[in-house]
Amino acid sequence: MKKIIKGISLALMLMCVTLISGCGDDEGLPYWVDVTNADIDFNDPDETGYCLISVTIFDSRGNPAEDGTMVFTLSGGAGGTLVDEDNKPFTAISVDIDDGVAEILFRANPAVAETVYVTAYSPGYPNNKAQTVKIVVTI
């Protein structure tokens, strides 16, 4: 029941943000960042060591954007890395937006306890907005 109420609250908040920012006004449109497994704990035997960061970006009509890129950057000195679908490591990577969503994985180093930050930035998006998420790795 709580999940249904939370989902309804999120939908209402999105509608309010769209209405307040003005229909057709790109400058107020958000992009949403979702993080799965932001607290990586290697003391848990079921821990995968991966964190999924997905960003949904909207066009000027409030619909998910159909094209463009999202740049993901990892904070300096991180023990873990961003990885693509081939598990190739990166500290920064440009990802195509597909059906309004861009995704990247953070792969934690099981030997390094750390707090890292991943920043999502979409070149050319109104006001050059960037959003940062925090990932905590415990060993």
Helices and strands as residue ranges (DSSP letters): H 2-21, G 26-28, E 31-36, E 39-41, E 50-57, E 69-74, E 81-83, E 89-90, E 92-96, E 101-107, E 114-121, G 126-128, E 130-138
